[in-house]
Amino acid sequence: MGFHTFPVERADQLDDPARYRFCSLEELVYALDLTPTDTVLDIGAGTGFYTLGVAPHAETTIGLDIQHRMAEHLMDRDDRPPDVSPVVAGTDALPLADGTVDVAFSTMTFHEYSTAQSHAELHRVLRPDGRLVAVDWRRDGTGEDGPSLEERFSLEEAVSQLQGAGFHILRAESRPETYLLTARPR
Ligand SMILES: C[S@@+](CC[C@H](N)C(=O)[O-])C[C@H]1O[C@@H](n2cnc3c(N)ncnc32)[C@H](O)[C@@H]1O
């Protein structure tokens, strides 16, 4: 499980507003259902394309990325508010205390980090009543945009992986080219 990591050489492509066609900021914020006191974890934040749009709806936003140079993109953004913290780490060893994250989310990244160890780590850092929201490319999409079909999971595979890690699925929807999942740790 888990496919290749998005290359930092193509980081500029992540800031293309045309990407909102596949997941708008508005629908993401709606799915996250944040309160102003929430601590949010953006898993595989990349350049911060969605991170910065989500941040005003939470108290603290952690932009996690395994690639140092991606975190630098986020760190160097002129429009990054002080309550958005870039963190360089992989999902398999999160530098966060148990039960400290209200909402963790990922956009177009689940297929890159999905391993049993990563799910166990996300399960550990989320509050018991917290939520994980993942929007990612569908295996049965067209493949015209995004990663190749072989690198994607189906909605059913993603659901099964999270259930295997002890998550309870609250929402699982197929949309054109992508799926959207919401899960609780218990
Ligand atoms: C396709 S990009 C998407 C970036 C961002 N979520 C967006 O939608 O603009 C995936 C990002 O996830 C990061 N990533 C991949 N696997 C990761 C892991 N196991 N832990 C943390 N970050 C990871 C990559 O370095 C890359 O920046």
PDBQT file of the ligand as one rigid body, heavy atoms in Angstrom, charges set to zero:
ROOT
HETATM    1  C1  LIG A 201      -0.122  14.999  -4.514  1.00  0.00    +0.000 C 
HETATM    2  S1  LIG A 201       0.669  16.025  -3.314  1.00  0.00    +0.000 S 
HETATM    3  C2  LIG A 201      -0.775  16.867  -2.684  1.00  0.00    +0.000 C 
HETATM    4  C3  LIG A 201      -0.425  18.041  -1.805  1.00  0.00    +0.000 C 
HETATM    5  C4  LIG A 201      -1.638  18.732  -1.147  1.00  0.00    +0.000 C 
HETATM    6  N1  LIG A 201      -2.377  17.813  -0.305  1.00  0.00    +0.000 N 
HETATM    7  C5  LIG A 201      -2.540  19.329  -2.181  1.00  0.00    +0.000 C 
HETATM    8  O1  LIG A 201      -3.630  18.770  -2.449  1.00  0.00    +0.000 OA
HETATM    9  O2  LIG A 201      -2.183  20.372  -2.748  1.00  0.00    +0.000 OA
HETATM   10  C6  LIG A 201       1.057  14.866  -2.012  1.00  0.00    +0.000 C 
HETATM   11  C7  LIG A 201       1.944  15.407  -0.910  1.00  0.00    +0.000 C 
HETATM   12  O3  LIG A 201       1.971  14.454   0.160  1.00  0.00    +0.000 OA
HETATM   13  C8  LIG A 201       3.290  14.305   0.640  1.00  0.00    +0.000 C 
HETATM   14  N2  LIG A 201       3.401  12.957   1.227  1.00  0.00    +0.000 N 
HETATM   15  C9  LIG A 201       3.367  11.773   0.568  1.00  0.00    +0.000 A 
HETATM   16  N3  LIG A 201       3.466  10.748   1.410  1.00  0.00    +0.000 NA
HETATM   17  C10 LIG A 201       3.565  11.282   2.657  1.00  0.00    +0.000 A 
HETATM   18  C11 LIG A 201       3.683  10.726   3.959  1.00  0.00    +0.000 A 
HETATM   19  N4  LIG A 201       3.739   9.393   4.141  1.00  0.00    +0.000 N 
HETATM   20  N5  LIG A 201       3.764  11.557   5.011  1.00  0.00    +0.000 NA
HETATM   21  C12 LIG A 201       3.708  12.913   4.836  1.00  0.00    +0.000 A 
HETATM   22  N6  LIG A 201       3.607  13.500   3.620  1.00  0.00    +0.000 NA
HETATM   23  C13 LIG A 201       3.522  12.695   2.545  1.00  0.00    +0.000 A 
HETATM   24  C14 LIG A 201       4.156  14.538  -0.573  1.00  0.00    +0.000 C 
HETATM   25  O4  LIG A 201       5.469  14.921  -0.219  1.00  0.00    +0.000 OA
HETATM   26  C15 LIG A 201       3.395  15.630  -1.313  1.00  0.00    +0.000 C 
HETATM   27  O5  LIG A 201       3.824  16.905  -0.954  1.00  0.00    +0.000 OA
ENDROOT
TORSDOF 0
